Amino acid sequence: MNFRRTLSCILIALAAFSLFAQGSSETASMISASVENASPKYVFMFIGDGMSSPQTNSAQVYNGNNVSGAVELEELTFTQFPVVGVQYTQDSTSFCPDSASTATSLSSGFKTHSGVIGMGVDKVTAGETIAEKVKEQLGWKVGIISSVTLNHATPAAYYAHIASRNDYFEIGQQMAESGFDYFAGGSLLENDNDQLYRILEDAGYTVTNDRDTILSLNSDSGKVYAVSPELQDDGAMKYSLDMDEDDITLAQFVKKGIDVLYNETGFFLMCESGKIDWAGHANDAVANINDTLALDEAVQVALDFAFQHPNETLIIVTGDHETGGMTIGYAATGYNTAFDILKAQKMSFVAFDELIAAEKAAGTLTFDRLMDLVEENFGLTAPGTENAVPALVMNEYEYAKLQKAYEDDASGNTDGYEESLLYGGYNPISVTLTHIINNKAGIGWTSYAHTGLPVPVYAYGEGAEAFFGSYDNTEVAHKLFDLCNVQ
């Protein structure tokens, strides 16, 4: 944390403390007055899809000191923001909502059904989003970034209005019709995405996946859709864990977004780290943590911009819901955690699945060969292995689970009740490995789906005080409407 940021946070925290020290009613009125006078013109909204307190704190533990007797977190950039609130995430159909309904609440202030984007509970009334409002009413430029596909639920909720999140082609058409200035990250989820690219080009967008072209984008580039040159599963960006130095990171896409969007009138930039959610569904803690850290690096880019534009910039960081029921603490480890052993995992479950698929295709996947790959990429070894890291030696129970996973994968035995609980529809081998190393580290999971945990809201800058307290997720949108003075 640099000196300017430390000083800024101290000043805001002292101001907040002085407000609360004067009594709750006076505090509320003074905060209200402070917010009423706020007028941000550069607004960043970061959404960690599937990210709640367990995900953020796991990232802090992962980078912290795990030595017994000296345990200490390494805080993320955004967890040090001076304003923290909490939002409740239920939608009109469930306390365990999906990304379509929750992102709709965050962007439009509407409660709606799971699976519905940008429409009210009647599935007819379209709610104008914060992005649409600032563009139409204030003339701001708008950018949408996601590490997953750009017509996926969360990014779509800022420009689309449709009864089903699965109508990807129609969502892609509405993306082109939005007139937003900058889209970046993953590709488009649709069998015929080339046609959608042509529709975007016809609407005046430059569509490019050339690395050099993307990294040279600026305010003269016009409307742009910058597609990551290297894609992974389902057209998304790679997991941060799987990236190399040639990949374009989420932070770089935010930096380019600023370069494209910056003007004296104002801009709104939403950035989603969508594969936090995907890793949560698969119960892959290391991929989850690394994508949370990638989001934090992107937030730092916005914070650097805020230092250059004080009193004009607002940064919001939150999640849409929690995914996986992630916990720090596991029955077999008691009160102990050992997050340092997680660093033995060298790739995401997706990348490991690709290794397994290649071995199968070559006819070389035996259990002995699997154990070689496991040791190389997860650090885990068989019981009784000599000269191994003790914490990474599997016990007999864990080893038997991996043997069963290998046999179930080979036989296709994945549909039974027990197997559905063990594997959640994922590759039996990779999900068993992530469970083993996660549990050894002291991480547990309760689900392969979303949960009803409340989600923190972190705020920094002009008008940040509006996000103190606890509130429904629809209030996030309404607070932004008020701060930006849009109707």
N, C-alpha and C positions, 0 to 999 in steps of 0.2 A: 504494500500500500504506500504510494508516494506521499510527499509532504503536503502538496496542495490538496490532495484528496483527504488526507488525515485532518487537515485544518478545516476543510469544508464540512466533513462529517461531524467534527467536534462542535462547530458553531451551530449546525442544525440540531444536533442532539441536545446541546445546552438550551437552545431556544425551546425545544419540545419539553425538556424537563422543567424549565421555568413556567411554561404554560400549565403543565399538570400540577405543579406545586401550588398554583393559585386556586385550586378547587375545580371540581368537575364541571359545574355549570359555566363558570367563567372560562375554563379551558375550552369547552365546546364552542363558546361564542368567539373566542380569540382565534381558534383554529379556523372557524367558519369565515371570519374576516380575512384571515391570511389567504385562505383558498379563494375567496371572492375576488381578491386583488391579483391573483395569479393569472398569468397570460402566457403559457408556453407556446412557442411557434415551431419547435422541433420536438416531436414526440416519438419515442421509441417504445415499442411494446414487444417484450420477449416472452414467448410461451414455451416452457418445457412440457411437451405433451407427455402425460403420465407422471409428471414430477410433483411430488409433495415433499414434506419434511424428511421422510426416510431416504429419498434419493439425494437431496442436497446434503444431508448430514453424512451419508455414506461416502460421498465425494470428498467431504472434509476429513473424514476419518482415513480414507484411502491415501490422501496426501499428507496426513498428519504423522505424529510420532506414535508408533504402536508399541514402543518399548514399555514393558510393565514397570510401574513406578514413575514413569515420565510421560504417560499418555496425554496427548494434546492434539487438538484439531488444527488443521491449516484452513482458515476461513476462506470461503469463496469471495470474489469481488462483490457479488450482489447480496450475500448474506450480511455484509457489513454496511449496507445502505441504512441511513438513519431512520427511515420510516418502514415499519413492518405491520401488515394487517393480516387478516385471514378471511378467505371466502369459502362459502358453502356451495357444493357443486351439484346437488341433486337437480334433475330435470323434471319435466311434468309426468314422466313415466317411471322413474327409478331413482333410488338413492345411490345406485352405481351407474352413472350415466355414461354416454359415449362422447366422442370428440365433436360430433356434429352439433348436438344440442348445447354442450358446454361452450364451444367456441362461438355459437350463435348468441348465447347469453353475454359472453365477454365482448363481442363486437357490436351487437344490436340492442342489448338490454331486454331480450325476449326470453321467456321460458318456453320451451317447446319439447316435442317428443324426441327420444333418441332416434338418430338417423335423419333428422330434418335439419336443413341448412338454411339460415337466413329467413325463416318464416315462424310465425307464432304458433300457438298450440292448435289453432284451427287448420294449419297447413295451407293457408290461403294468404293471410296477411303477411306482406313482406316488410321486414324491418330494415330501414336504412342503416348501414353500418357506420361506425366512426370513420372508417377510411373513405366511404362514399360521401359522408357529410362534409368532412374537411376539404375534400377535393371540389365538391360542387358549390359549397357555400363560402369557402375561404380562398379557393384557388390554390390550395397546397398541392404539392406533388406527393405521390403515394408509391410506396414500395412494399412488396410481399416476398419474403424469403422463407423457404422451408427445406429441411434436409430430406424430406420425403417428397412425393409427387405434388405438384402445385395445384392439381385438382382434387387432392385429398381433403378430408373434412375440415381440418383446422384452417389452412390457408383459404379454402373456398368460402368459409364463413365470413370472410372480409369483403368478398365481391359478388357472391352468388346467392340466389334465392330459389330453392328447389325442395320439393317434398321428400326426395330420396338422395342420400349421399352417394348412392351407387350409380346415379345417372352421370357418369364421368364425361361423356361426350357433351351433354348439355352444359355441364359445369365448365368444361373447357371453352365452349362458345361464349358463355357469360364472362369468362376471364378475358377474352378478346374484346368483348363489348364494354368492359369496365373502364377502359381508357387509362388505367393505372400506368405509371411511368416505368416501373422496374419490377420484374419478376426474376427470381433466381433460386438456384438449388437443384432439386430433382427434376426429372422429366415429367411427362404426363401419363396418367394411368388410363389407358384406353387401347383397345386392339389396333385402332387405326390412328395412332397419335400423329402420324405424318400429315394427315388431313387437318388435324387441329393446329399443327405448326403452320400449315398454309393459311388457315383462317386467321391466325395471329399475324402472319406476315401481311395478309391483305388488309388487316386493321392498322398497319403501320408499324408493327414491331420488328425489330431486328432480332431474329432467333439465332443464337450461336452457342456452340459447345466447344469453341476453340479457346484454349487456355490463354494464349497471348492476347486474343481479342478481348476476352473478359477482363483480364488484368489491366487493359489499357482504357477501359470505359471511363467516361467523364461526363460533365454536364452538357456537352455537345453531342452526346451519343443518341439522343432522342429516346423513344420508347424501346425498352430492351427486355428480352427474356433470355437470361444467361443460364444455360443448362450445364450442370457439372460435367466435365469431360469424362470422368470416370464414375460409372454408376454400378450399383450392386443389386440387391434384391428388389424386384418390382419397380425398377426405375428410380430408386432413391439414391442419394449420396451414400458413399461407403460409411460404415461405422468409423468413428474417429480412431478406434483401436486398430483398424485395418488400413488406415491411410498411410501413404508415404509422402516424401517431400514434394512430389509433383502434383499431388491432389490439391484442389482449392478447398479451403476450410470454410466453415460457417463464418468465422471472424473475417476472412477475406471477402466473402460475399457481403457482409455488413459494411466493410470499408468501401467496397465498390458501390454499394447502395448509397452511401453518403456522397460519394463523388458524383453519382448520377443525379441525385435528388436535391443537392444543396442549392438553395436560392434564398433571396432576402424575404420572400413571403412566408415560407414555411414548408414543412414536410411531415408526413407520418410514415413510419417504417415498422412493420410487424415482421418479426423473425421467429420462426418455430424450429426448435430442435425436436423433430418428430420421432427420431429413432430411440429416444429415451423410452418412449412408449413401447416401441417394437421390441426392444431388449427386455422391458418389463414383462411383456406378454410371454416371452420365451424364458423368463427367469434367468437371464444372463447378467449377473451383477456387474461384471467387469466392463462389458459393452455399455451397460446402462451408466455406470460411473463415468466412463471416458466421454460419452456424449453429453453428460451433464457438465463436465469440465470444458468441453468444446463450446457449450452454450455460454459458460462463464467467460471464456476468452472473447466471445463475440460481444458480450456485455461490456467488457473492458474497452473495446473499440468505441462503443457509444459513450462511455464515461470519459474517454479522452476527448471526444467531440464536445461533451458537456463542459469540460474545463475551459475549452476555447470559446464557448457560448454560454457563460453563466447567466442566470436569470431568464434564459430563453428556452432551456432544454428540460424535458421531463422524460425520465426512464422508468418504465414499469416492468418488473419481472415476476412472472407467476406461472402456474400450471393450469391445465384445464380440468384435470382429475388425477387421481393416483392410479397406477397400474401395477398389478401383481401382488399387492398386499405385502410389500417389502418391509422387513423388520431388521433392526440391528439387535441380534440376540437369537440364539438357537438352542433348543432343548439339550442337545448333546454337548454343548460347550459351556453350559451354565452361564456364569457372568463373564466369561472370557471372550475376547475378540482377538483376531489375528489377521487383520486386513493386509498385512505385508505379504502374506502368501498369495494373495490375489494377483500380485504382479508376475507370478509364474505363468499366468494365462496370457498367451501372446496373440490371440486372434479371437474374433467374435464367433458365436455359434454358426453364423452364416458362412464364414470363411472355412470353418472346420467341416461343415456339411459338404462344402465343395471338395475338400480333400477326400472325404469319405466316398463321395460320388465318383471321383476320379479313380480311386483304388478299386471300387466295385466294377467300374467300366473296364479296368485293366485285368480284372479277375485276380487281384492280389490281396484282397482284404481278408486276412485271417485274424484271429484274435491276437496272436503274437504281433502281427504287423500293426494292429490297432494300438496295442500297448506302446509300441515304438512312437507312434504319432501322438499318443496321449502324453507320454513323458516329454516329448519335444515341444509340445504346444500348450500343455497345462501343468507340466512339472510333476504330475501325479505318478506314483510308482506302485508296483504290486506289493502286497504284504511280504515282509522279510527281505526286501531289496537292500543290499549292502551299500554303504557310502551314499545313501540318499538323504535328502533333507527330511528329518523326522516328521515335521509337520505336514509333509506332502505324501507320506507313505499311507496308502489306503489300508484301512482295517479290513477284516474278513467280510464284514457286512457290506461295506462300500464296494469291495471288489466283486462280491456276488451280485450286487445291483448292476454293476457295469457288464458283467457276463450275461445277465438276463437281458439287458438292453441290447447287447450285440446279437443275442439269439432272437429276440423279438424283432429286431430290425431285419435280420436275415429271413425270418419266416413271415414277416408282415403282420405279426400278432400285436397290433396296436389299437384295436377297436374295443377291447373288453373294458369293463368298468374300472378294474384295477389299473389297466394300462392307460386309460384316459386320465386318471389321477396322477400317474407316474410321469406321463409324457406330454399331456395337454395338446396332442396333435402335432407336436414337433418331432424331429428326428430323435428316436429313443437314445441314441448314443450321445449326441451333443448335449441334450437337456439333462441327461444323467450326470454327465461330467460337470456341467455348470452347477448342478445341485450339490454334488460332492464337494467341489472346491469352495462354493459359497458357504455351505454348512460348516466346513472346517474353519472358515474365516469368522464364522459367527453371524451369518446372514441367513434369514429364513424367508420363505414366500408362502402366501396363503392361496394364491389364485393365478390362473393364466389370463385373467380378464381384469376389468376395472374394479375399483373399490369405491367406497363412499367417504374416504378420508377428506377432511377439509384441506384446503391448499393455501399456503402462505402467499402473500402479496408483498413484494419488496418495491420501494419507491425512492427515487432520488431526484432532486432538482425542483424546478418551478411547479408549485402546486402539489408537491409530494405529500404534504400533510393531509390531503383529502383521503388518503388510503390508510390512515390509522383505523384501528378497530376491527370488528368482525361484521360481516355483511354477506348478503346473497351475491352470487356471481354476477347477476344482472346489474348490480350496483357499480361494478367496475366500468361498464359501458356508460352508465349515467354520470358517473364522476368525470369521465373523459369528455362527455358531451358538455357538461357545465364548464370544465376548465378551458375547453377549446371554444366555448361560446357558440355552439352550433345547436340547431333545433331538430 
